[in-house]
């Protein structure tokens, strides 16, 4: 591990030993033969590199007296200044955590290269980064919530997770920029840039992004994406190493390599790669060999590789070109250090987040009146100017005129109406053009072929496409095969989607309605993967909306609410569809068709609107003896049990939560108090299931009464009839009800 002192001394000694040539190059000439980087531009980039290095030193200084809270620096990666210089200032970039030099160059470039205020912009860039270090509310991206690189004014999109988790979003954004719809804030010829470390190549996010980019490139589909791998692996960074093999072996992805510690070489390679991506609209990856300096205890000692320190390399480049003398380099190094230290002292006194209200303000804004208004506007369009198109989209017969519909049919019709209402709405997923796994999307592609498309089956890829589309101003409504697939991609939902508004102080958002067939089939059809009933990972994500419609009557208004909330507030929603109920028709007895419901005509959308966080209440008999709280498959089972209880003289009210996050707490407490007896019917697992949240809400709400819980066992759902031994059934609900009624 290197120390600030040893790094400083090594730089000074190395520069002092340099000898300038007898005659130097002109600032407007190439800084060395064969390069396109001019001496003047190299000198500007050196200032950014110096600023980056001193920011690392300042972060260590601030931490030494507990005023700095982040010391993960960029030392050894200052070569990414060359990448920033090779791009346009309006190219969206998603940067990994060692990108101070890139940030400084991008900030200075907004003033134009060599402009009189470029130096001032560089100082302001240093102040921006230091604000993140000290958790100042004036931090330009997080507002004091974290230390990441991002700034909407600089077209820098924050990378929110470690290990390349931002890369699927970058690939999705590149894909979205070439599709119709939306209102992206970038020009038509912009390219998407994303940087990552060599360690990310073994992580699922990078693997999914490389696969997506390669698939698009191999198929000849436009994907203007430039990936930058900054490889600081000890002894492994090179054109013949493992990482190079991983990157070079991707079909459809152009590969190039350069020494990231050599400013001119890095600039030339980055300029060539960027020009290729911009001209061809095809993806490329630039592999840069870098260093890891100022690491943590236990990190490998760079040893002799310190001679490759990018700052020493650029100083040597400038001195050998006769553009600066050794003394001038040291003087500039000290001047920049003084400026950065001064900025660090200034940001110390800036305010920090001081209340819970300030902290959560940008997490998940809710404007229910505007959401209701958006639903009403969609209805007005469907009844007015959009009526002829709507009639054609439904093949001349509107869904409200076809009679009662199943849950699957209702969701499909609602998706068609969503595509009609929003020109930026996208529906995609594995085989959605052929109806999807459960036939829900049948016929959608006939109306909107350019906005309904198949995707690879990988859930990380699907979510990455969705998050990129959201950034581009589109409204993605993707479908996954099953709930188990979502668990494999939880990083994208938890760390990227649900935190974007929070960690960008609302500057960026990624509206999303993710449709997931889930919960368990009562007969264990398909085994544990198709019957995943674990929702704990969703319940703990702050700000995430989780909807669970049990029947057709709720599916349409709830899906419209999710889509409107995504459009209005940028909400991230998971629309959990009980797969076992997709085609269910009957409730109490065969042939009664009471689980079906007519599709609501647009004239009734506003009246039937279901706000997020509101339950549905069913009363059976006197409804005074027992409250059953449930959702999903549990609703149908509980209604059947309640009907039998009513026949036996006991009145029940069944509370269909409908929304699992946020829970309809007010409705829950009111209905619990009405009877004083609460039976929680939770088809998820006893540990970490929804029932735990219901119990906590009752306790927090000072409920006084009796509570009993019926839940699935803490075991994966087995195949076949054995599933009934694990899952909640009507017999268990009946037993729980009688146990409460006996008190």
Residue pairs with C-beta under 8 A, 6 or more apart in sequence:
1 294
1 295
1 296
1 297
1 298
1 299
1 301
2 75
2 293
2 294
2 295
2 301
2 302
2 306
3 294
4 56
4 57
4 60
4 294
7 53
7 75
7 293
7 294
7 306
7 309
8 57
10 306
10 309
10 312
11 309
11 311
11 312
11 315
11 333
12 330
12 333
14 307
14 309
14 312
14 315
14 316
15 312
15 315
15 319
15 326
15 329
15 330
15 333
16 326
16 330
17 326
18 315
18 316
18 319
18 320
18 326
18 329
19 319
19 326
20 319
20 320
20 322
20 325
20 326
21 320
21 321
21 322
23 322
24 321
24 322
24 323
25 31
25 39
25 321
25 322
25 323
26 39
27 38
27 39
27 40
27 43
27 323
28 38
28 39
28 40
29 38
29 39
30 36
30 37
30 38
30 39
31 37
31 38
31 39
31 41
31 42
31 263
31 264
31 317
31 318
31 321
31 323
32 264
32 317
32 320
32 321
35 264
35 265
35 267
35 268
36 267
36 268
36 271
37 82
37 85
37 263
37 264
37 267
37 268
39 318
39 321
39 323
40 114
41 85
41 113
42 263
42 264
42 314
42 317
42 318
42 321
42 323
43 318
43 323
43 324
44 108
44 113
44 114
44 118
45 81
45 82
45 85
45 105
45 263
45 267
45 314
46 263
46 314
46 315
46 318
46 332
47 108
47 119
47 122
47 332
47 336
48 78
48 81
48 84
48 101
48 104
48 105
48 108
48 122
49 78
49 81
49 101
49 263
49 310
49 311
49 314
50 311
50 332
50 333
50 336
50 337
51 100
51 101
51 104
51 122
51 125
51 126
51 336
51 339
51 340
52 74
52 75
52 78
52 81
52 100
52 101
52 104
53 74
53 75
53 78
53 311
54 126
54 336
54 337
54 339
54 340
54 341
55 73
55 74
55 100
55 126
55 129
55 130
55 340
56 71
56 73
56 74
56 75
56 100
56 294
57 337
57 340
58 68
58 130
58 133
58 340
58 341
58 343
58 344
59 68
59 70
59 71
59 73
59 130
59 133
60 68
60 71
60 294
61 68
61 341
61 344
62 68
62 130
62 133
62 134
62 344
62 348
63 69
63 71
67 134
67 348
68 133
68 134
69 133
69 134
69 135
69 147
70 132
70 133
70 147
72 97
72 98
72 147
73 98
73 100
73 294
74 80
74 98
74 99
74 100
74 101
75 291
75 292
75 293
75 294
76 98
76 232
76 261
76 290
76 291
76 292
76 293
76 294
76 302
76 309
76 310
77 98
77 99
77 101
77 230
77 232
77 260
77 290
77 291
77 310
78 100
78 101
78 310
78 311
78 314
79 101
79 230
79 259
79 260
79 261
79 262
79 263
79 266
79 288
79 290
79 310
80 98
80 99
80 101
80 102
80 195
80 228
80 230
80 260
80 266
80 288
81 101
81 102
81 104
81 105
81 263
82 260
82 263
82 264
82 266
82 267
82 270
83 102
83 193
83 195
83 228
83 266
83 270
83 286
83 288
84 93
84 101
84 102
84 103
84 105
84 106
84 109
85 105
85 109
85 267
85 270
86 267
86 270
86 271
86 273
86 274
87 93
87 191
87 193
87 270
87 274
88 190
89 106
89 109
89 110
89 154
89 155
90 155
90 186
90 187
90 190
91 155
91 186
91 190
91 191
91 192
91 193
91 274
92 155
92 156
92 157
92 173
92 186
92 190
92 192
92 193
92 471
93 102
93 106
93 155
93 156
93 157
93 192
93 193
93 194
93 195
94 156
94 157
94 158
94 159
94 166
94 167
94 169
94 170
94 192
94 193
94 194
94 195
95 102
95 103
95 149
95 150
95 156
95 159
95 194
95 195
96 159
96 164
96 166
96 195
96 196
96 197
96 200
96 230
97 148
97 149
97 159
97 162
98 197
98 230
98 290
99 149
99 195
100 129
100 149
102 149
102 195
103 125
103 128
103 129
103 149
103 151
103 154
103 156
104 122
104 125
104 126
106 125
106 154
106 155
106 156
107 121
107 122
107 124
107 125
107 128
107 151
107 154
108 118
108 119
108 121
108 122
108 125
110 121
110 153
110 154
111 117
111 118
111 120
111 121
112 118
123 339
123 343
126 339
126 340
126 343
127 343
127 346
127 347
128 139
128 140
128 151
129 149
130 340
130 343
130 344
130 347
131 138
131 139
131 140
131 144
131 347
131 350
132 139
132 141
132 142
132 146
132 147
132 148
133 147
133 344
133 347
134 347
134 348
134 350
134 352
135 144
135 145
135 147
135 352
135 353
136 144
136 347
136 350
136 351
136 352
137 143
137 144
137 350
137 351
137 352
137 353
137 358
138 144
138 347
138 350
138 351
139 145
139 147
140 150
140 151
140 153
141 148
141 149
141 150
141 151
141 152
141 156
141 158
141 503
141 504
141 505
141 507
142 148
142 150
142 158
142 503
142 504
142 505
143 353
143 362
143 505
144 352
144 353
145 353
145 359
145 502
145 503
145 505
146 503
148 158
148 159
148 160
148 503
149 156
149 158
149 159
150 156
150 157
150 158
150 159
150 503
150 504
150 507
150 508
152 504
152 507
152 508
155 185
155 186
157 169
157 173
157 471
157 508
158 500
158 503
158 504
158 508
159 165
159 166
159 194
160 166
160 495
160 496
160 499
160 500
160 503
161 205
161 491
161 495
161 496
163 199
163 200
163 203
163 205
163 206
164 196
164 197
164 200
164 201
164 203
164 205
164 206
164 209
165 203
165 205
165 491
165 492
165 495
165 496
166 194
166 196
166 205
166 496
167 194
167 196
167 200
167 205
167 206
167 208
167 209
167 210
167 227
167 464
168 205
168 208
168 209
168 212
168 460
168 461
168 463
168 464
168 465
168 467
168 468
168 492
168 496
169 464
169 467
169 468
169 471
169 492
169 496
169 510
170 192
170 193
170 194
170 209
170 225
170 227
170 464
170 468
171 208
171 209
171 212
171 213
171 216
171 223
171 225
171 283
171 461
171 464
171 465
171 468
172 212
172 464
172 465
172 466
172 467
172 468
172 469
172 471
173 192
173 467
173 468
173 469
173 471
173 472
174 191
174 192
174 213
174 216
174 223
174 224
174 225
174 283
174 468
175 212
175 216
175 221
175 223
175 465
175 468
175 469
176 182
176 184
176 465
176 468
176 469
176 471
176 472
176 474
177 184
177 186
177 188
177 190
177 192
177 224
177 472
178 221
178 222
178 223
178 224
178 281
179 426
179 450
179 451
179 469
179 472
179 474
180 423
180 450
180 451
181 423
181 424
181 425
181 426
181 451
181 473
181 474
182 424
182 469
182 472
182 473
182 474
183 424
183 473
184 471
184 472
184 473
185 473
189 278
190 224
191 224
191 225
191 226
191 274
191 277
191 278
192 224
192 225
192 226
193 225
193 226
193 228
193 274
194 209
194 225
194 226
194 227
194 228
195 227
195 228
195 229
195 230
196 206
196 227
196 228
196 229
196 230
197 229
197 230
197 231
197 232
198 229
198 230
198 231
198 232
198 233
198 236
198 237
198 243
199 233
200 206
200 229
201 207
201 210
201 229
201 243
201 246
201 247
204 460
204 488
204 489
204 491
205 460
205 464
205 491
205 492
208 458
208 460
208 461
208 464
209 227
209 464
210 227
210 247
210 250
210 253
210 285
211 250
211 456
211 458
211 461
212 223
212 456
212 461
212 464
212 465
213 223
213 225
213 227
213 250
213 252
213 253
213 283
213 285
214 250
214 251
214 252
214 253
214 283
215 252
215 456
216 222
216 223
216 252
216 283
217 223
217 251
217 252
217 253
217 254
217 282
217 283
218 251
218 252
219 252
222 281
222 282
223 281
223 282
223 283
224 277
224 278
224 281
224 282
224 283
225 277
225 283
225 284
226 273
226 274
226 277
226 283
226 284
226 285
226 286
227 253
227 283
227 284
227 285
227 286
228 270
228 285
228 286
228 288
229 243
229 247
229 285
229 286
229 287
229 288
230 260
230 288
230 290
231 237
231 241
231 243
231 260
231 287
231 288
231 289
231 290
232 289
232 290
232 291
232 292
233 241
233 243
234 292
234 300
234 302
234 305
236 242
236 243
237 243
237 289
237 290
238 244
238 257
238 289
239 257
239 287
243 287
244 255
244 257
244 287
247 253
247 255
247 285
247 287
248 255
250 285
252 282
252 283
253 283
253 284
253 285
254 273
254 276
254 282
254 283
254 284
254 285
255 284
255 285
255 287
256 269
256 272
256 273
256 284
256 285
256 286
256 287
257 269
257 286
257 287
257 288
257 289
258 265
258 266
258 268
258 269
258 270
258 286
258 287
258 288
258 289
259 265
259 266
259 288
259 289
259 308
260 266
260 288
260 289
260 290
260 310
261 289
261 290
261 291
261 308
261 309
261 310
261 313
262 313
262 317
263 310
263 313
263 314
263 317
264 317
266 288
269 286
269 288
270 286
273 284
273 286
276 282
276 284
277 283
277 284
290 310
291 302
291 305
291 306
291 308
291 309
291 310
292 299
292 300
292 302
293 302
293 306
293 309
315 324
315 326
315 329
318 324
318 329
319 325
319 326
319 329
324 332
353 359
360 502
361 506
362 501
362 502
362 504
362 505
362 506
363 501
363 502
363 542
363 543
364 498
364 501
364 502
364 542
364 543
364 544
364 545
364 569
364 571
364 572
365 501
365 506
365 569
365 570
366 565
366 569
366 571
366 612
367 568
367 569
368 611
368 612
370 568
370 569
371 561
371 564
371 565
371 568
371 569
371 611
371 612
372 564
372 606
372 609
372 611
374 564
374 567
374 568
375 557
375 560
375 561
375 564
375 605
375 606
375 609
376 605
376 606
376 609
378 417
378 421
378 560
378 564
378 602
378 605
379 602
379 603
379 605
379 606
380 602
381 420
381 421
382 390
382 417
382 420
382 421
382 602
382 605
383 602
383 603
386 420
386 421
389 420
390 398
390 417
390 420
391 398
392 447
393 416
393 419
393 420
393 447
394 413
394 416
395 443
398 601
399 405
399 409
399 413
399 416
399 599
400 598
400 599
400 600
400 601
402 599
403 598
404 552
404 593
404 596
404 597
404 598
405 413
405 552
405 596
405 597
405 598
405 599
406 552
406 582
406 583
406 584
406 585
406 595
406 596
407 549
407 551
407 552
407 555
407 577
407 578
407 581
407 582
407 583
407 584
407 595
408 438
408 439
408 440
408 582
408 583
409 552
409 599
410 552
410 555
410 556
410 597
410 599
411 440
411 515
411 555
411 556
411 559
411 577
412 439
412 440
412 441
412 442
412 443
412 444
413 556
413 599
414 555
414 556
414 559
414 560
415 427
415 440
415 441
415 444
415 477
415 559
416 443
416 444
416 447
417 560
417 602
418 425
418 427
418 477
418 559
418 560
418 563
419 425
419 427
419 444
419 447
419 448
419 451
419 452
420 447
422 475
422 563
422 567
424 473
424 474
424 475
425 451
425 474
425 475
425 476
425 477
425 563
426 451
426 452
426 453
426 469
426 474
426 475
426 476
426 477
426 478
427 441
427 444
427 448
427 451
427 452
427 477
427 478
427 479
428 452
428 453
428 454
428 455
428 462
428 465
428 476
428 478
428 479
429 436
429 441
429 454
429 455
429 462
429 478
429 479
429 480
429 481
429 515
430 436
430 437
430 454
430 455
430 456
430 457
430 462
430 479
430 480
430 481
431 437
431 454
432 441
432 444
432 445
432 452
432 453
432 454
432 455
432 479
433 441
433 444
433 445
433 452
433 453
433 454
434 442
434 454
435 441
435 442
435 443
436 442
436 479
437 481
437 482
437 517
438 517
438 579
438 582
439 582
440 479
440 515
440 577
440 582
441 452
441 479
444 452
445 452
445 453
455 461
455 462
455 465
455 478
456 462
457 481
457 485
458 489
459 480
459 485
459 486
459 488
459 489
459 492
460 488
460 489
460 491
460 492
462 478
462 480
462 489
463 478
463 489
463 492
463 493
463 496
463 497
463 514
464 492
465 476
465 478
466 476
466 478
466 497
466 510
466 512
466 514
467 492
467 496
467 497
467 500
467 510
467 512
469 475
469 476
470 476
470 509
470 510
470 511
470 512
470 570
471 508
471 510
475 511
475 513
475 563
475 566
475 567
476 511
476 512
476 513
477 513
477 514
477 515
477 563
478 512
478 514
478 515
479 515
479 516
479 517
480 486
480 514
480 515
480 516
480 517
481 517
482 516
482 517
482 518
482 529
482 530
482 532
482 579
483 516
483 517
483 518
483 519
483 532
483 533
483 534
483 535
483 576
484 528
484 529
484 530
484 532
485 516
486 493
486 514
486 516
486 518
486 538
486 574
487 532
487 534
487 537
490 537
493 514
493 538
493 541
493 544
493 572
493 574
494 537
494 541
496 510
497 510
497 512
497 572
498 541
498 542
498 543
498 544
498 572
500 508
500 509
500 510
501 508
501 509
501 510
501 543
501 570
502 542
502 543
509 570
510 570
510 572
511 566
511 567
511 570
511 571
511 572
512 566
512 571
512 572
512 573
513 559
513 562
513 563
513 566
513 573
513 575
514 572
514 573
514 574
514 575
515 575
515 577
516 574
516 575
516 576
516 577
517 577
517 579
517 582
518 532
518 533
518 576
518 577
518 578
518 579
519 533
519 548
519 576
519 578
519 579
519 580
519 632
519 633
519 683
519 684
520 531
520 532
520 533
520 580
520 633
520 683
520 712
520 717
520 723
520 727
521 530
521 531
521 579
521 580
521 723
522 580
522 633
522 723
522 724
522 727
522 729
523 720
523 721
523 723
523 724
524 531
524 717
524 718
524 719
524 720
524 721
524 722
524 723
524 724
525 531
526 719
527 717
527 718
527 719
528 716
528 717
528 718
528 719
530 579
531 717
531 723
532 717
533 683
533 684
533 685
533 712
533 717
533 727
534 684
534 685
534 688
535 546
535 576
535 660
535 684
535 688
535 689
535 690
536 684
536 685
536 687
536 688
536 689
538 544
538 546
538 574
538 660
538 661
539 546
539 660
539 661
539 688
539 690
539 693
541 661
543 572
544 572
544 573
544 574
544 661
545 562
545 565
545 571
545 572
545 573
545 574
545 612
545 659
545 661
545 662
546 573
546 574
546 576
546 659
546 660
546 661
547 558
547 559
547 561
547 562
547 573
547 574
547 575
547 576
547 612
547 658
547 659
547 660
548 576
548 577
548 578
548 631
548 632
548 657
548 658
548 659
548 660
549 555
549 558
549 559
549 575
549 577
549 578
549 658
550 578
550 581
550 631
550 632
550 633
550 634
550 635
550 636
550 656
550 658
551 581
551 595
551 597
551 635
551 636
552 595
552 596
552 597
552 599
553 597
554 610
554 616
554 656
554 658
555 577
556 599
556 600
556 608
557 600
557 605
557 608
557 609
557 610
558 575
558 610
558 658
559 575
560 605
560 609
561 609
561 610
561 611
561 612
562 571
562 573
562 575
562 612
565 571
565 573
565 612
566 572
566 573
571 612
576 632
576 660
578 632
578 633
580 633
581 595
581 632
581 633
581 636
584 595
584 636
585 593
585 595
585 596
586 592
586 593
586 594
586 595
587 594
587 595
587 636
587 639
587 640
588 594
588 639
588 640
588 643
595 636
600 608
610 658
612 659
612 662
613 659
613 662
613 663
613 664
613 665
614 658
614 659
614 664
614 667
615 655
615 656
615 657
615 658
615 659
615 664
615 667
615 668
615 671
616 655
616 656
616 658
617 653
617 654
617 655
617 656
617 667
617 671
618 639
618 642
618 653
618 654
618 655
618 656
619 651
619 652
619 653
620 639
620 642
620 643
620 645
620 646
620 651
620 652
620 653
620 654
621 642
621 645
621 646
621 649
621 650
621 651
621 652
622 651
623 651
623 652
623 653
623 674
623 675
624 651
624 674
624 675
625 645
625 650
625 651
625 652
625 675
625 677
625 741
626 642
626 645
626 650
626 651
626 652
626 653
626 675
626 677
626 679
626 737
626 740
626 741
627 652
627 653
627 655
627 671
627 672
627 674
627 675
627 677
627 678
627 679
628 638
628 641
628 642
628 652
628 653
628 654
628 655
628 678
628 679
628 681
628 733
628 737
629 655
629 657
629 668
629 671
629 672
629 678
629 679
629 680
629 681
629 694
630 637
630 638
630 654
630 655
630 656
630 657
630 680
630 681
630 682
630 683
631 656
631 657
631 658
631 660
631 683
631 690
632 683
633 683
633 728
634 681
634 682
634 683
634 728
634 733
635 654
635 656
637 681
637 728
637 729
637 730
637 733
638 654
638 681
638 733
639 654
640 730
641 730
641 733
641 734
641 737
642 652
642 654
644 734
645 651
645 652
645 734
645 737
645 741
646 652
650 737
650 741
652 737
653 671
653 674
653 675
655 667
655 668
655 671
657 663
657 664
657 668
657 690
657 694
658 664
660 690
660 693
663 693
663 694
663 697
665 697
665 701
668 694
668 697
668 698
668 701
669 697
669 698
669 701
669 703
672 678
672 698
672 701
672 703
672 705
673 703
673 705
675 705
676 704
676 705
676 706
677 705
677 706
677 707
677 740
677 741
677 743
678 698
678 703
678 705
678 706
678 707
678 708
678 740
679 707
679 708
679 709
679 710
679 733
679 736
679 737
679 740
680 691
680 694
680 695
680 707
680 708
680 709
680 710
680 711
681 710
681 728
681 733
681 736
682 689
682 690
682 691
682 694
682 709
682 710
682 711
682 712
682 728
683 711
683 712
683 727
683 728
684 690
684 691
684 711
684 712
685 711
685 712
685 713
685 714
685 715
686 709
686 711
686 712
686 713
686 714
687 714
689 711
689 712
691 709
691 711
695 707
695 709
698 707
706 740
706 743
708 736
708 739
708 740
709 736
710 728
710 732
710 733
710 736
711 728
712 726
712 727
712 728
713 725
713 726
713 727
715 726
717 723
717 726
717 727
718 725
718 726
